[in-house]
Amino acid sequence: MLNYNIRGENLEVTDPIKEYVEKKIGKLERYFETPPSSDVHVNLSVYNDEQKIEVTIPMKNLLLRAEEHNTDLYAAIDLVVDKLERQIRKYKTKVNRRSRQDSAPKYVFAELEREAEEQRLEEEDESEVKIVKTKRFDLKPMDSEEAALQMDMLGHAFYVFTNAYTDETNIVYKRRDGRYGLIET
């Protein structure tokens, strides 16, 4: 069951808007054998005449995230749901094509980036390097294409993984020109 957390910025979230968001995002449940039990974070905002919607759905092995801008709020909601559906279909196709293990943490990088930003802000005034938290996790063996897909689905600029062919730790990253780079150790 999905639990909705809908917030508005420069916008009052009325019951019709709330019902429309829940109805549209609720349709994503059909892609899962058992309905996911997750929180759905929805941020709606208005700046000038542009409506913006951001949706984040953290699940056990997957983090779904999409945002969309449009002059019409309802159109933006439809477009963001379309993006989420494409992410789910793309992910399910990859997973079904390759029978891989299920144990790799897929959304740990969202937390790592958030913690890194918090740490950067805390240490901005300090001159010495202080590591305040260490995180450990197993890297899932995959190829660079799947790693880039995971990175895109998370909406991040980098993704660390174990290269399935070389068994080495690699990093894929998004370049400023929109293409991808691979760092091999």
N, C-alpha and C positions, 0 to 999 in steps of 0.2 A: 504494500500500500504506500502510495506517495503522500508525503506530508508537505504542504505548500507553505512557503515563507515568502510572501509577496510584499515588496516595498516600493513606494513611489518617491521620486525625487522631483520636485517642482510639478507634482502631479498627484491628484487625489485618486487613490485606488478605489473605485466604486464597485458595488456588487456586480454589475454587468461585466466590468473589466475582469474582476476576479474570477467569475464563473467562466468567461471565455478562455482565460489562461488555463484554468484547471481542466476544462473540457478538451482543449487542444493538446496540452501536454499529457493528459491522461491517456490519450490515444497511443502514446508510445509504449504503454504496458503490453500491447498486443505482440510486441517483438520478443517477449520473454515467456518461457514456459510457465514460470510462476511469477506473479506480479512482484516487482522489486519493492523491497521495503527500504525507502530512502527519503531523505529530505530534498525538496526541490527549492532552490534559492532563485527567486525571480526579482530582478531590479528593473523597474520601469522609470525612465526619466525623460524629461522634455527640456530641450535647449533651443531657443528661438522657435522655429517651426519644425524641428526634427525630433522625432520620437526615437527612443533607444530602449531596447530590451536586452537584458543579459540573463541567461539561464545557466545554472550550474546544478548538475545532478551527480553527487558522489555515490558510487555503488561499490560493492565488494571488490571486483576485479577491474573496474572501469570508471573513469571520470568523464562524464559528458558535459561539454561546455560550449555554448554558442552565444553570439551576440549579433544584433541586427539593427540597422538604422532605417527609418522610413518616415515620410511625412504623415502617414496614417498608422496609428498605433496598432489597429487590428491587422493590417497588412504586415507590420513588423513582427507581430506574434506568429502569424502564419509562416513567414519566412524563417524565423528562428526554429520553429518546430520542424520545418523541412530540413534545415541543416542538421538538427539532432537526429532525424530519421536517417539521413545519409550517413552520419557517423556510425549509427548502430548497425546499419546494413553493411557498411564497409568493414566494420570490426567483425561482425558475425561471419562474413564471407572469408576473411582472413583466418579466423579461428577454425572454421569448418574445413578450409582448404588444408590447413596444417594442424594435425593433431598434436598440439603442444601441451606441456604441463600447465596447470591452472594456478600455480602458487606464486607467480611473480607479482610484486606490488606495482600496480599500474598508475596509481595516483599519488605515490609517495613524493614525486617531484613537485607537485603543487605545494605540499607542506614544506618541502625543502626550500623552495624559492621564497615562500612567505617567511620562513624562519630566517633565511639569509637577509631578507630585506629588513626584518626587525633587528637583527644583529647589526646590520650596517648602520641603521638609525641610532641604535644604542651606542655604538662605538665611534660614531662620527666625530665626537668631541675628544675621544681618547686617542692617544698617540701609540699605545701599545696594542698588540694583537691579543685578543682574548677569545678563546673558543668557549662558548657557553653551553653548547649541546653537541653531542655526537650521535649520529644516526647510522644504523647498520641495516642492510637488507641484502637479499640474494638477487643477483642480476640474472634475468631470464635470457637464455640463449635464443638469439633471433638473428635475422639478417638485417642489413642496414635499411632496407625498404620498410620492413615491419617497424623498426625503431622510429623511422621518420613518421610513419602512420600514428604510432603511439604518441609521439611528440605533438603532432598536429591535433590529435584528439584531446590532448591535455591543454592545448593552447599555450605551450611553452616554447622557449627559444632553444632548448637543448634537451638531450635525452641520453643517459648513460646505459649501456647494455653490454652483454657478452656476445661477441660475434660468434655465431653458430658454426662458422666454417674454420675460423682460426683459434677459437677458444680464448681470445684476447679481449680485454676491456676496450670498448670503443665509445665514441661520443658522436652523435649526429647533432647538427645545429642548423638553424635557419639563418641564411645570409641576408644581408641588407637588400640584396637584389631579388629576394623572394625564393631563391633556389636553396639547395641543401648542401651542407658540407659534412665531411666525415673526418674525424680525428682518430687515427689508429695509434695505439701505444706501442 
